[in-house]
């Protein structure tokens, strides 16, 4: 039996050892190419539709990127594999974000003025996206990186977003509460 993953292109020249650089409710983020500065979001095995989730998140990110919204450059949906796992995974591959401060960590620092400035930038990016027809359901501090030197923000994690052409029956993924804490 062939699966949709069998039709995915393999990620070219994936690093032999991919270290984890992020973890969220929906999956984990691994560096897949240090040379090209790329990461892959691999969705939790609790999601039977991981390929569909990767394709949705890539589509939203690509539309945002092409419309000038500050997001990491999306590369595509690829099959990735890891030496410690037997199976291959569909993954959303994008530019790695380096050098910024996650907004939820900035909130905990003493510089309230800097946080308020960054929060204003975050809201402006979300509003630009909404004016283009996106529905931004998950614009929160943990999904935004602030770059103090450049005075800019990057939004990320688009699984809960809807692009203007997202089908109305698209269901954002949810897990049973007992699985959220694994």
Residue, then its C-alpha position, 0 to 999 in steps of 0.5 A: x500500500x502506498x501512502x501520501x508520504x511515499x509521494x513526498x520529495x525527500x529533503x535533499x542533503x539532510x544533516x545526519x544528526x538533526x538537533x531539536x531546537x523547538x517543541x510545541x503542542x503540535x510537534x517538534x522542530x529540528x535543524x535539518x540543514x545547518x549549511x542552508x539554515x533550515x529547520x523542519x517542523x515534524x508533527x506529533x504522531x498523535x496526528x494521523x493527518x500530519x501530511x495535511x497539517x504540514x501542507x496547510x502550514x506551508x500554504x499559509x506561511x508561503x502566502x504570508x511570505x509572498x504578501x510581505x508579512x514578516x515570517x520565516x521563509x518557507x521551503x516546502x513540505x518534505x519527507x525527513x528521517x532521523x537515525x533514531x526513528x524507524x519511520x519517515x515523517x512529513x515535515x514543513x521546512x522553513x528558514x531557521x530563526x536565529x538571533x531574536x528573542x521569543x516574545x514570551x521571554x521578552x515579557x519576563x525581562x525588566x524592560x517593559x518599554x521594549x516589550x510594549x514596542x515589540x508587542x505593537x510590531x506583532x499586532x501590526x503584522x497580524x493586522x496586515x495579514x488580516x487585511x489581506x484576508x487571513x484569519x490569525x487565530x494564534x498570534x501570541x507571544x510564544x509564536x513571535x520572535x523579536x529582533x531588538x537591533x533590527x526593531x522587527x518581529x517574525x511571526x511563526x506557527x501557522x497551524x491555527x491560521x487560515x489563508x484567504x483560500x482555506x476551505x471553510x470546512x478546515x478543522x484546526x487540529x486538537x488533541x485530547x487534553x491528557x496528550x497536551x502535557x506529554 
